[in-house]
Amino acid sequence: MGMVKISARDRLILALDVPSMAEADGLLDRLQGHISFVKVGLELYTAAGPEVVKRIVERGMRVFLDLKFLDIEETVRRATNRVASMGVEFLTVHANRKALTAAVQGREGSPLKLLAVTVLTNFDGQDLREMGIQRTIQDLVTARALLASEVGCDGVVASGEEASAIRQKVGPRFTIVTPGVRPTGKGVDDHARATTPTQTIASGADYLVIGRPIRDAADPAATVTAILAEMQAAFDGRGER
């Protein structure tokens, strides 16, 4: 089988961290033709609801709905079913066995891919200890990634620092999506475990989620072009699975 070359443009996800539909539309207008995949999180979804997903899909863009479901099984199953009917491509669910299993049931028969949230990227060891968890972040992340894989999820959301450990544990067919990526030379904001695109891809990530460095740039399209160039070089350098 010949190797399929990865296109960086398919693998960059813009985090649409804006407070309104109007701002979302404004940013997407500036990035039409540059970005093909968009993440909608709690802020925008709370402001604009399912309509924002519909509008992004109508632009021909792919949608990652980052709502991090965690609730009783019936609720997760039904909510996941609604998300699947909206044409969303990725949905996040907390890496809790019952929630993940319910989400897998809820998306049955649809192309929706489920990503388990292992440990939020702003957590550190102290946060885990306060929750009564004595394991290291890396141990917990890899254990939760394995759990997600066992119950039928498609991948995980994990920081660039954990991607290589997860990749060793779960193998090549499992999707790793990494947020908190900061282009070389940019600050880390509030992610305790930020990495550059080059580091993130070298460590095994498949998709990179980048928000503020693009959103806050004087020229978002030029910023995307530079990020895609860095990503493409890193994917090419990694060789393909």
DRENNUBA-197390 format. One record per residue: residue in one letter; chain; x negated, y, z of N, C-alpha, C in turn. Coordinates in steps of 0.1 Angstrom, whole numbers, plus 5000, padded with zeros to 4 digits. Each point is the difference from the previous one (the first is absolute). Example, Ala and Ser with C-alpha at 12.3 -4.5 7.8 and 13.67 -1.06 7.14 Angstrom:
residues 2
[rec 'A'; 'A'; [4868; 4943; 5078]; [5009; 5012; 5000]; [4991; 5012; 5000]];
[rec 'S'; 'A'; [5004; 5011; 4993]; [4991; 5011; 5000]; [5008; 5011; 5008]];
This chain:
residues 241
[rec 'M'; 'A'; [4992; 4988; 5000]; [5008; 5012; 5000]; [4991; 5013; 5000]];
[rec 'G'; 'A'; [5004; 5009; 4991]; [4992; 5012; 5000]; [5004; 5009; 5012]];
[rec 'M'; 'A'; [4990; 5008; 5004]; [5003; 5010; 5011]; [5009; 5011; 4995]];
[rec 'V'; 'A'; [5009; 5004; 5008]; [5008; 5012; 4996]; [4994; 5012; 5008]];
[rec 'K'; 'A'; [4996; 5010; 4992]; [4994; 5011; 5006]; [5010; 5008; 5008]];
[rec 'I'; 'A'; [4997; 5003; 5012]; [5009; 5008; 5008]; [5000; 5015; 4996]];
[rec 'S'; 'A'; [5011; 5006; 4999]; [5001; 5014; 4997]; [5003; 5007; 5013]];
[rec 'A'; 'A'; [4990; 5010; 5003]; [5002; 5007; 5012]; [5013; 5007; 5001]];
[rec 'R'; 'A'; [5005; 5005; 4989]; [5013; 5007; 5000]; [5011; 4992; 5005]];
[rec 'D'; 'A'; [5000; 4987; 4998]; [5010; 4991; 5006]; [4999; 4998; 5015]];
[rec 'R'; 'A'; [4988; 5004; 5005]; [4996; 4996; 5014]; [5000; 5012; 5009]];
[rec 'L'; 'A'; [5002; 5012; 4995]; [5000; 5012; 5009]; [5014; 5003; 5004]];
[rec 'I'; 'A'; [5003; 5000; 5012]; [5014; 5004; 5005]; [4999; 5013; 5007]];
[rec 'L'; 'A'; [5008; 5010; 4994]; [5001; 5013; 5006]; [5010; 5000; 5012]];
[rec 'A'; 'A'; [4995; 5003; 5012]; [5009; 5001; 5011]; [5007; 5014; 5000]];
[rec 'L'; 'A'; [5013; 4999; 4997]; [5008; 5012; 4998]; [5005; 5006; 5014]];
[rec 'D'; 'A'; [4990; 5004; 5007]; [5002; 5005; 5014]; [5004; 5014; 5000]];
[rec 'V'; 'A'; [5013; 5003; 4996]; [5005; 5013; 4999]; [5014; 5000; 5006]];
[rec 'P'; 'A'; [5005; 5012; 5005]; [5012; 5000; 5008]; [5013; 5001; 4992]];
[rec 'S'; 'A'; [5000; 5001; 4987]; [5012; 5002; 4993]; [5000; 4995; 4986]];
[rec 'M'; 'A'; [5012; 4997; 4994]; [5001; 4996; 4986]; [4993; 5010; 4991]];
[rec 'A'; 'A'; [5003; 5013; 5003]; [4994; 5011; 4991]; [4985; 5000; 4999]];
[rec 'E'; 'A'; [4994; 4997; 5012]; [4985; 5000; 5000]; [4995; 4987; 4993]];
[rec 'A'; 'A'; [5007; 4989; 5002]; [4997; 4988; 4994]; [5000; 5002; 4984]];
[rec 'D'; 'A'; [5011; 5006; 4996]; [5001; 5002; 4985]; [4989; 5009; 4995]];
[rec 'G'; 'A'; [4997; 5010; 5008]; [4989; 5010; 4996]; [4987; 4993; 4998]];
[rec 'L'; 'A'; [4996; 4992; 5010]; [4988; 4993; 4999]; [5000; 4989; 4989]];
[rec 'L'; 'A'; [5011; 4993; 4998]; [5001; 4990; 4990]; [4999; 5006; 4986]];
[rec 'D'; 'A'; [5006; 5012; 4998]; [5000; 5007; 4988]; [4985; 5003; 4996]];
[rec 'R'; 'A'; [4992; 5004; 5010]; [4986; 5004; 4997]; [4992; 4987; 4997]];
[rec 'L'; 'A'; [5005; 4988; 5005]; [4992; 4988; 4998]; [5006; 4990; 4990]];
[rec 'Q'; 'A'; [5011; 5004; 4993]; [5006; 4992; 4990]; [4989; 4996; 4990]];
[rec 'G'; 'A'; [4999; 4987; 4997]; [4990; 4996; 4990]; [4986; 4997; 5007]];
[rec 'H'; 'A'; [4999; 5004; 5012]; [4987; 4997; 5007]; [5002; 4989; 5011]];
[rec 'I'; 'A'; [5012; 5000; 5006]; [5003; 4990; 5010]; [5011; 4991; 4996]];
[rec 'S'; 'A'; [4999; 4987; 5003]; [5010; 4991; 4996]; [5007; 4993; 5012]];
[rec 'F'; 'A'; [4995; 5002; 5012]; [5005; 4993; 5012]; [5000; 5009; 5011]];
[rec 'V'; 'A'; [5012; 5001; 5007]; [5002; 5010; 5011]; [5005; 4993; 5013]];
[rec 'K'; 'A'; [4995; 5004; 5011]; [5004; 4995; 5013]; [5010; 5010; 5006]];
[rec 'V'; 'A'; [5012; 4996; 5004]; [5009; 5008; 5007]; [5000; 4995; 5015]];
[rec 'G'; 'A'; [4998; 5009; 5009]; [4999; 4996; 5014]; [5012; 5006; 5008]];
[rec 'L'; 'A'; [4999; 4999; 5013]; [5011; 5003; 5009]; [5005; 5015; 4998]];
[rec 'E'; 'A'; [4990; 5009; 4999]; [5004; 5014; 4999]; [5008; 5003; 4988]];
[rec 'L'; 'A'; [4996; 4996; 4989]; [5007; 5004; 4987]; [5013; 4992; 5000]];
[rec 'Y'; 'A'; [5000; 4987; 5004]; [5012; 4992; 4999]; [5010; 5005; 5010]];
[rec 'T'; 'A'; [4996; 5005; 5011]; [5010; 5006; 5010]; [5006; 5012; 4994]];
[rec 'A'; 'A'; [4992; 5008; 4993]; [5005; 5012; 4994]; [5009; 4998; 4988]];
[rec 'A'; 'A'; [4996; 4991; 4991]; [5006; 4999; 4987]; [5007; 4986; 4997]];
[rec 'G'; 'A'; [4997; 4990; 5008]; [5007; 4987; 4999]; [4998; 4993; 4987]];
[rec 'P'; 'A'; [5009; 4990; 4997]; [4999; 4992; 4988]; [4999; 5008; 4987]];
[rec 'E'; 'A'; [5005; 5012; 5000]; [5000; 5008; 4988]; [4985; 5003; 4996]];
[rec 'V'; 'A'; [4991; 5001; 5009]; [4986; 5003; 4996]; [4994; 4988; 4993]];
[rec 'V'; 'A'; [5004; 4988; 5005]; [4995; 4988; 4993]; [5005; 4999; 4986]];
[rec 'K'; 'A'; [5013; 5003; 4998]; [5007; 5000; 4987]; [4993; 5010; 4991]];
[rec 'R'; 'A'; [4997; 5012; 5005]; [4994; 5010; 4991]; [4986; 4996; 4996]];
[rec 'I'; 'A'; [4992; 4994; 5009]; [4986; 4995; 4996]; [5001; 4989; 4990]];
[rec 'V'; 'A'; [5009; 4991; 5002]; [5002; 4988; 4991]; [5004; 5006; 4986]];
[rec 'E'; 'A'; [5008; 5010; 5000]; [5005; 5006; 4987]; [4988; 5007; 4993]];
[rec 'R'; 'A'; [4990; 5004; 5007]; [4988; 5006; 4993]; [4991; 4989; 4994]];
[rec 'G'; 'A'; [5004; 4987; 5002]; [4992; 4989; 4995]; [4988; 4997; 5010]];
[rec 'M'; 'A'; [5001; 5004; 5012]; [4989; 4997; 5010]; [5005; 4989; 5009]];
[rec 'R'; 'A'; [4990; 4993; 5005]; [5002; 4989; 5010]; [5001; 5006; 5014]];
[rec 'V'; 'A'; [5008; 4993; 5008]; [5002; 5005; 5014]; [4996; 4990; 5011]];
[rec 'F'; 'A'; [4992; 5005; 5009]; [4997; 4993; 5012]; [5008; 5007; 5011]];
[rec 'L'; 'A'; [5009; 4993; 5006]; [5008; 5006; 5011]; [4994; 4995; 5013]];
[rec 'D'; 'A'; [4994; 5010; 5007]; [4993; 4997; 5012]; [5008; 5003; 5013]];
[rec 'L'; 'A'; [5010; 4991; 5003]; [5009; 5002; 5011]; [4997; 4991; 5012]];
[rec 'K'; 'A'; [4990; 4991; 4998]; [4995; 4992; 5012]; [5011; 4994; 5008]];
[rec 'F'; 'A'; [5008; 4992; 4993]; [5012; 4994; 5007]; [4996; 4992; 5012]];
[rec 'L'; 'A'; [5007; 5001; 5011]; [4998; 4991; 5012]; [5013; 5001; 5008]];
[rec 'D'; 'A'; [5008; 4990; 4999]; [5013; 5000; 5007]; [5005; 4985; 5001]];
[rec 'I'; 'A'; [5012; 4998; 5004]; [5006; 4987; 5001]; [5001; 4994; 4986]];
[rec 'E'; 'A'; [5000; 4987; 4999]; [4999; 4994; 4987]; [5011; 5004; 4990]];
[rec 'E'; 'A'; [5013; 5000; 5005]; [5011; 5004; 4991]; [4998; 5014; 4994]];
[rec 'T'; 'A'; [4995; 5009; 5008]; [4998; 5014; 4996]; [4989; 5000; 4989]];
[rec 'V'; 'A'; [4989; 4994; 5003]; [4989; 5000; 4991]; [5004; 4993; 4987]];
[rec 'R'; 'A'; [5007; 4989; 5001]; [5004; 4993; 4987]; [5009; 5009; 4992]];
[rec 'R'; 'A'; [5010; 5006; 5006]; [5009; 5008; 4992]; [4994; 5013; 4994]];
[rec 'A'; 'A'; [4991; 5006; 5009]; [4994; 5012; 4995]; [4990; 4997; 4989]];
[rec 'T'; 'A'; [4993; 4989; 5001]; [4991; 4996; 4989]; [5007; 4997; 4987]];
[rec 'N'; 'A'; [5012; 4994; 5001]; [5008; 4998; 4989]; [5004; 5013; 4993]];
[rec 'R'; 'A'; [5003; 5010; 5008]; [5004; 5013; 4994]; [4987; 5006; 4993]];
[rec 'V'; 'A'; [4989; 4999; 5006]; [4988; 5005; 4994]; [4997; 4993; 4986]];
[rec 'A'; 'A'; [5002; 4987; 5000]; [4998; 4992; 4988]; [5009; 5005; 4989]];
[rec 'S'; 'A'; [5012; 5004; 5003]; [5010; 5004; 4990]; [4997; 5014; 4994]];
[rec 'M'; 'A'; [4990; 5007; 5007]; [4997; 5014; 4995]; [4989; 5000; 4990]];
[rec 'G'; 'A'; [4994; 4989; 4997]; [4989; 5000; 4990]; [4986; 5003; 5006]];
[rec 'V'; 'A'; [4999; 4999; 5013]; [4988; 5002; 5007]; [4990; 4989; 4997]];
[rec 'E'; 'A'; [4987; 5002; 5000]; [4990; 4990; 4997]; [4994; 4994; 5013]];
[rec 'F'; 'A'; [4996; 5009; 5009]; [4994; 4996; 5013]; [5008; 5005; 5011]];
[rec 'L'; 'A'; [5002; 4992; 5011]; [5006; 5004; 5012]; [4991; 4995; 5012]];
[rec 'T'; 'A'; [4999; 5009; 5010]; [4992; 4996; 5012]; [5009; 4995; 5011]];
[rec 'V'; 'A'; [4996; 4989; 5007]; [5007; 4994; 5011]; [4989; 4998; 5011]];
[rec 'H'; 'A'; [5003; 5003; 5012]; [4990; 4997; 5011]; [4997; 4985; 5001]];
[rec 'A'; 'A'; [4988; 4996; 5003]; [4996; 4986; 5000]; [5005; 4993; 5012]];
[rec 'N'; 'A'; [5013; 4998; 5001]; [5006; 4993; 5010]; [5007; 4988; 4993]];
[rec 'R'; 'A'; [4998; 4988; 5005]; [5005; 4988; 4993]; [5015; 5001; 4996]];
[rec 'K'; 'A'; [5008; 5004; 5009]; [5014; 5000; 4998]; [5004; 5011; 4989]];
[rec 'A'; 'A'; [4994; 5011; 5002]; [5003; 5011; 4990]; [4995; 4996; 4986]];
[rec 'L'; 'A'; [4988; 4995; 4999]; [4994; 4996; 4987]; [5009; 4989; 4993]];
[rec 'T'; 'A'; [5004; 4990; 5008]; [5008; 4989; 4995]; [5013; 5006; 4995]];
[rec 'A'; 'A'; [5006; 5009; 5007]; [5013; 5006; 4996]; [4999; 5008; 4987]];
[rec 'A'; 'A'; [4989; 5007; 4999]; [4997; 5008; 4988]; [4998; 4991; 4988]];
[rec 'V'; 'A'; [4993; 4989; 5002]; [4998; 4990; 4989]; [5014; 4995; 4995]];
[rec 'Q'; 'A'; [5009; 4997; 5010]; [5013; 4996; 4996]; [5008; 5011; 4993]];
[rec 'G'; 'A'; [4999; 5012; 5005]; [5007; 5011; 4994]; [4997; 5004; 4986]];
[rec 'R'; 'A'; [4987; 4998; 4996]; [4996; 5004; 4987]; [5001; 4988; 4990]];
[rec 'E'; 'A'; [5006; 4989; 5004]; [5000; 4988; 4991]; [5007; 5003; 4987]];
[rec 'G'; 'A'; [4993; 4995; 4989]; [5005; 5002; 4987]; [4997; 5014; 4994]];
[rec 'S'; 'A'; [4992; 5008; 5007]; [4997; 5013; 4994]; [4984; 5001; 4999]];
[rec 'P'; 'A'; [4996; 5009; 4992]; [4985; 5002; 4998]; [4993; 5008; 5012]];
[rec 'L'; 'A'; [5008; 5004; 5010]; [4994; 5008; 5011]; [4989; 4992; 5007]];
[rec 'K'; 'A'; [4989; 5007; 5002]; [4989; 4994; 5007]; [4999; 5005; 5014]];
[rec 'L'; 'A'; [4998; 4991; 5009]; [5000; 5004; 5014]; [4985; 5001; 5006]];
[rec 'L'; 'A'; [4997; 5011; 5006]; [4987; 5002; 5006]; [5002; 5001; 5015]];
[rec 'A'; 'A'; [4992; 4992; 5007]; [5000; 5000; 5015]; [4991; 5011; 5005]];
[rec 'V'; 'A'; [5005; 5007; 5010]; [4992; 5010; 5007]; [4993; 4993; 5011]];
[rec 'T'; 'A'; [4987; 4999; 4999]; [4992; 4992; 5010]; [4998; 5008; 5013]];
[rec 'V'; 'A'; [4992; 5010; 4999]; [4998; 5010; 5011]; [4999; 5014; 4994]];
[rec 'L'; 'A'; [5008; 5009; 5005]; [5000; 5014; 4994]; [4985; 5005; 4999]];
[rec 'T'; 'A'; [4997; 5008; 4990]; [4987; 5004; 4998]; [4995; 5011; 5010]];
[rec 'N'; 'A'; [5009; 5005; 5008]; [4996; 5010; 5011]; [4997; 4993; 5013]];
[rec 'F'; 'A'; [5002; 4987; 5001]; [4998; 4992; 5012]; [4985; 4997; 5003]];
[rec 'D'; 'A'; [4997; 5000; 5012]; [4986; 4994; 5004]; [5002; 4990; 5011]];
[rec 'G'; 'A'; [4989; 4995; 5005]; [5000; 4990; 5010]; [5008; 5004; 5013]];
[rec 'Q'; 'A'; [4998; 5012; 5003]; [5007; 5005; 5012]; [5015; 4999; 4999]];
[rec 'D'; 'A'; [5005; 5004; 4988]; [5015; 4999; 4997]; [5005; 4986; 5002]];
[rec 'L'; 'A'; [4992; 4990; 4995]; [5004; 4986; 5001]; [5000; 4996; 5015]];
[rec 'R'; 'A'; [4990; 5004; 5008]; [5000; 4996; 5014]; [5012; 5006; 5007]];
[rec 'E'; 'A'; [5004; 5012; 4997]; [5011; 5006; 5006]; [5013; 4992; 4997]];
[rec 'M'; 'A'; [5000; 4993; 4989]; [5012; 4991; 4996]; [4998; 4986; 5006]];
[rec 'G'; 'A'; [4989; 4998; 5008]; [4999; 4987; 5006]; [4993; 4990; 4991]];
[rec 'I'; 'A'; [4994; 5005; 4989]; [4993; 4991; 4990]; [4985; 5001; 5003]];
[rec 'Q'; 'A'; [4994; 4988; 5003]; [4986; 5000; 5003]; [4991; 4998; 4988]];
[rec 'R'; 'A'; [5005; 4997; 4989]; [4992; 4996; 4988]; [4994; 5013; 4994]];
[rec 'T'; 'A'; [4990; 4998; 4992]; [4995; 5011; 4992]; [5009; 5003; 4989]];
[rec 'I'; 'A'; [4999; 5012; 4994]; [5009; 5004; 4989]; [4998; 4990; 4988]];
[rec 'Q'; 'A'; [4987; 4997; 4997]; [4997; 4991; 4989]; [5007; 4986; 5002]];
[rec 'D'; 'A'; [4999; 4994; 5012]; [5006; 4987; 5003]; [5015; 5001; 4998]];
[rec 'L'; 'A'; [5006; 5011; 5005]; [5015; 5001; 4999]; [5004; 5002; 4986]];
[rec 'V'; 'A'; [4993; 5009; 4992]; [5003; 5002; 4986]; [5000; 4987; 4992]];
[rec 'T'; 'A'; [4989; 4993; 5002]; [4999; 4987; 4992]; [5010; 4990; 5004]];
[rec 'A'; 'A'; [5003; 4999; 5013]; [5011; 4991; 5004]; [5013; 5004; 4994]];
[rec 'R'; 'A'; [5003; 5013; 5000]; [5013; 5004; 4995]; [5000; 4999; 4985]];
[rec 'A'; 'A'; [4989; 5001; 4993]; [5000; 4998; 4985]; [5003; 4986; 4997]];
[rec 'L'; 'A'; [4994; 4991; 5008]; [5002; 4985; 4998]; [5015; 4997; 5002]];
[rec 'L'; 'A'; [5006; 5006; 5010]; [5014; 4998; 5003]; [5008; 5004; 4988]];
[rec 'A'; 'A'; [4997; 5012; 4995]; [5008; 5006; 4989]; [4999; 4990; 4988]];
[rec 'S'; 'A'; [4988; 4995; 4997]; [4998; 4991; 4989]; [5008; 4987; 5002]];
[rec 'E'; 'A'; [5000; 4995; 5012]; [5007; 4988; 5003]; [5015; 5001; 4998]];
[rec 'V'; 'A'; [5006; 5012; 5004]; [5015; 5001; 4999]; [5004; 5004; 4986]];
[rec 'G'; 'A'; [4991; 5003; 4991]; [5004; 5003; 4986]; [5000; 5014; 4996]];
[rec 'C'; 'A'; [4993; 5009; 5008]; [4998; 5014; 4996]; [4989; 5000; 4989]];
[rec 'D'; 'A'; [5000; 5011; 4993]; [4991; 5002; 4988]; [4986; 5006; 5003]];
[rec 'G'; 'A'; [5000; 5007; 5012]; [4988; 5007; 5003]; [5000; 5007; 5013]];
[rec 'V'; 'A'; [4990; 5008; 5003]; [5000; 5008; 5012]; [4996; 5014; 4997]];
[rec 'V'; 'A'; [5003; 5008; 5010]; [4994; 5014; 5001]; [4989; 4999; 5010]];
[rec 'A'; 'A'; [4988; 5004; 4997]; [4989; 4999; 5010]; [4989; 5010; 4996]];
[rec 'S'; 'A'; [4993; 5005; 5010]; [4990; 5010; 4997]; [4988; 4993; 4993]];
[rec 'G'; 'A'; [4992; 5009; 4993]; [4989; 4995; 4993]; [4990; 4992; 5008]];
[rec 'E'; 'A'; [5000; 5003; 5013]; [4990; 4993; 5009]; [5004; 4985; 5001]];
[rec 'E'; 'A'; [5013; 4997; 4999]; [5005; 4986; 5002]; [5001; 4993; 4987]];
[rec 'A'; 'A'; [5000; 5007; 4989]; [5003; 4993; 4987]; [4992; 4988; 4998]];
[rec 'S'; 'A'; [4987; 5001; 5002]; [4991; 4988; 4997]; [5002; 4988; 5009]];
[rec 'A'; 'A'; [5003; 5003; 5013]; [5003; 4989; 5009]; [5013; 4993; 4996]];
[rec 'I'; 'A'; [5010; 5008; 4996]; [5013; 4994; 4995]; [4998; 4992; 4987]];
[rec 'R'; 'A'; [4992; 5006; 4991]; [4998; 4993; 4987]; [4994; 4986; 5003]];
[rec 'Q'; 'A'; [4990; 5000; 5009]; [4994; 4987; 5003]; [5010; 4990; 5005]];
[rec 'K'; 'A'; [5009; 5005; 5009]; [5010; 4991; 5006]; [5011; 4995; 4991]];
[rec 'V'; 'A'; [5005; 5009; 4992]; [5012; 4997; 4992]; [4998; 4997; 4985]];
[rec 'G'; 'A'; [4988; 5002; 4995]; [4997; 4997; 4986]; [5005; 5011; 4990]];
[rec 'P'; 'A'; [4997; 4997; 4988]; [5001; 5011; 4989]; [5015; 5003; 4996]];
[rec 'R'; 'A'; [5009; 4992; 5003]; [5014; 5003; 4994]; [5008; 5009; 5009]];
[rec 'F'; 'A'; [4995; 5004; 5011]; [5007; 5008; 5009]; [4997; 5014; 4998]];
[rec 'T'; 'A'; [5010; 5009; 4999]; [4998; 5014; 4997]; [4996; 5008; 5013]];
[rec 'I'; 'A'; [4989; 5008; 4999]; [4996; 5008; 5011]; [5002; 5015; 4995]];
[rec 'V'; 'A'; [5008; 5007; 5008]; [5003; 5014; 4997]; [4993; 5009; 5011]];
[rec 'T'; 'A'; [4992; 5009; 4997]; [4993; 5008; 5010]; [5003; 5015; 5000]];
[rec 'P'; 'A'; [5006; 5004; 5011]; [5003; 5015; 5001]; [4988; 5006; 5008]];
[rec 'G'; 'A'; [5001; 5013; 5002]; [4989; 5007; 5007]; [4987; 5001; 4992]];
[rec 'V'; 'A'; [5002; 4999; 4987]; [4988; 5001; 4991]; [4997; 5015; 4998]];
[rec 'R'; 'A'; [4987; 5004; 5002]; [4996; 5014; 4998]; [4989; 5001; 4989]];
[rec 'P'; 'A'; [5003; 5007; 4989]; [4989; 5001; 4990]; [4987; 5005; 5007]];
[rec 'T'; 'A'; [4989; 4995; 4994]; [4987; 5004; 5005]; [4999; 5015; 5003]];
[rec 'G'; 'A'; [4995; 5003; 5012]; [4999; 5014; 5003]; [5012; 5007; 5007]];
[rec 'K'; 'A'; [5011; 4992; 5002]; [5012; 5006; 5006]; [5000; 4996; 5015]];
[rec 'G'; 'A'; [5007; 5007; 5008]; [5002; 4997; 5014]; [5009; 4988; 5002]];
[rec 'V'; 'A'; [5001; 4994; 5012]; [5008; 4988; 5002]; [5014; 5003; 5006]];
[rec 'D'; 'A'; [5003; 5012; 5003]; [5013; 5004; 5006]; [5002; 4991; 5012]];
[rec 'D'; 'A'; [5012; 4994; 5001]; [5003; 4992; 5013]; [4999; 4985; 4999]];
[rec 'H'; 'A'; [4994; 4995; 4989]; [4997; 4986; 4999]; [4987; 4997; 5007]];
[rec 'A'; 'A'; [5001; 4991; 5010]; [4988; 4996; 5008]; [4991; 4992; 4991]];
[rec 'R'; 'A'; [5005; 4994; 4990]; [4992; 4991; 4992]; [5001; 5003; 4985]];
[rec 'A'; 'A'; [4995; 5011; 4996]; [5000; 5005; 4986]; [4988; 4995; 4992]];
[rec 'T'; 'A'; [5002; 4998; 4987]; [4989; 4995; 4991]; [5002; 5008; 4987]];
[rec 'T'; 'A'; [4989; 5000; 4992]; [5000; 5006; 4987]; [5006; 4990; 4990]];
[rec 'P'; 'A'; [5004; 5004; 4988]; [5005; 4991; 4990]; [4990; 4989; 4997]];
[rec 'T'; 'A'; [4987; 5004; 4998]; [4990; 4990; 4997]; [4998; 4990; 5011]];
[rec 'Q'; 'A'; [5000; 5004; 5012]; [4998; 4990; 5011]; [5013; 4991; 5001]];
[rec 'T'; 'A'; [5011; 5006; 4998]; [5013; 4993; 5002]; [5001; 4989; 4989]];
[rec 'I'; 'A'; [4997; 5003; 4988]; [5001; 4990; 4989]; [4989; 4990; 5002]];
[rec 'A'; 'A'; [4988; 5004; 5003]; [4989; 4990; 5002]; [5004; 4990; 5011]];
[rec 'S'; 'A'; [5008; 5004; 5010]; [5003; 4991; 5011]; [5012; 4991; 4997]];
[rec 'G'; 'A'; [5006; 5002; 4988]; [5010; 4990; 4996]; [5014; 5006; 4998]];
[rec 'A'; 'A'; [5003; 5013; 5002]; [5013; 5005; 4999]; [5005; 5000; 4985]];
[rec 'D'; 'A'; [5013; 4998; 4998]; [5006; 5000; 4987]; [5006; 5013; 4996]];
[rec 'Y'; 'A'; [5006; 5007; 5010]; [5007; 5013; 4997]; [4995; 5009; 5011]];
[rec 'L'; 'A'; [4999; 5013; 4996]; [4995; 5011; 5009]; [5011; 5010; 5001]];
[rec 'V'; 'A'; [5004; 5004; 5012]; [5010; 5010; 5003]; [4993; 5013; 5004]];
[rec 'I'; 'A'; [5002; 5010; 4992]; [4994; 5013; 5003]; [5011; 5011; 5000]];
[rec 'G'; 'A'; [5000; 5008; 5010]; [5011; 5010; 5001]; [4994; 5014; 5000]];
[rec 'R'; 'A'; [4996; 5005; 5012]; [4997; 5014; 5002]; [4988; 5005; 4991]];
[rec 'P'; 'A'; [4990; 4992; 4998]; [4989; 5005; 4991]; [5006; 5004; 4986]];
[rec 'I'; 'A'; [5010; 4993; 4995]; [5006; 5004; 4987]; [5010; 5011; 5002]];
[rec 'R'; 'A'; [5009; 4998; 5010]; [5011; 5010; 5003]; [4995; 5014; 5002]];
[rec 'D'; 'A'; [4989; 5001; 5008]; [4995; 5013; 5005]; [4989; 5006; 4990]];
[rec 'A'; 'A'; [4997; 4993; 4990]; [4990; 5005; 4990]; [5005; 5012; 4993]];
[rec 'A'; 'A'; [4991; 5009; 4996]; [5003; 5011; 4992]; [5005; 4995; 4986]];
[rec 'D'; 'A'; [4994; 4989; 4995]; [5003; 4994; 4987]; [5003; 4985; 5002]];
[rec 'P'; 'A'; [5012; 4996; 5004]; [5002; 4986; 5003]; [4997; 4991; 4988]];
[rec 'A'; 'A'; [5003; 5004; 4988]; [4997; 4991; 4988]; [4985; 4998; 4999]];
[rec 'A'; 'A'; [4992; 5010; 5001]; [4985; 4999; 4999]; [4995; 4991; 5012]];
[rec 'T'; 'A'; [5006; 5001; 5011]; [4996; 4992; 5012]; [5003; 4985; 4997]];
[rec 'V'; 'A'; [5012; 4997; 4994]; [5003; 4987; 4997]; [4991; 4994; 4989]];
[rec 'T'; 'A'; [4996; 5008; 4990]; [4991; 4996; 4990]; [4987; 4996; 5006]];
[rec 'A'; 'A'; [4995; 5008; 5009]; [4987; 4997; 5007]; [5001; 4987; 5008]];
[rec 'I'; 'A'; [5011; 4998; 5008]; [5002; 4988; 5008]; [5001; 4988; 4991]];
[rec 'L'; 'A'; [5007; 5001; 4989]; [5002; 4989; 4991]; [4986; 4995; 4994]];
[rec 'A'; 'A'; [4992; 5010; 4997]; [4987; 4997; 4995]; [4991; 4992; 5010]];
[rec 'E'; 'A'; [5001; 5005; 5013]; [4993; 4993; 5010]; [5005; 4986; 5002]];
[rec 'M'; 'A'; [5014; 4999; 5000]; [5006; 4986; 5002]; [4996; 4991; 4988]];
[rec 'Q'; 'A'; [5001; 5005; 4988]; [4997; 4992; 4988]; [4986; 4994; 5001]];
[rec 'A'; 'A'; [4991; 5009; 5003]; [4986; 4995; 5001]; [4998; 4989; 5011]];
[rec 'A'; 'A'; [5008; 5002; 5011]; [4999; 4990; 5011]; [5006; 4987; 4996]];
[rec 'F'; 'A'; [5012; 5000; 4993]; [5006; 4988; 4996]; [4991; 4993; 4989]];
[rec 'D'; 'A'; [4994; 5008; 4991]; [4992; 4994; 4990]; [4987; 4994; 5006]];
[rec 'G'; 'A'; [4995; 5006; 5011]; [4988; 4996; 5007]; [5003; 4987; 5008]];
[rec 'R'; 'A'; [5012; 4998; 5004]; [5004; 4989; 5008]; [5001; 4987; 4992]];
[rec 'G'; 'A'; [5003; 5002; 4987]; [5003; 4988; 4992]; [5014; 4996; 5003]];
[rec 'E'; 'A'; [5006; 4991; 4993]; [5014; 4997; 5002]; [5003; 4986; 5005]];
[rec 'R'; 'A'; [5010; 5000; 5009]; [5005; 4987; 5004]; [5011; 4995; 4991]];
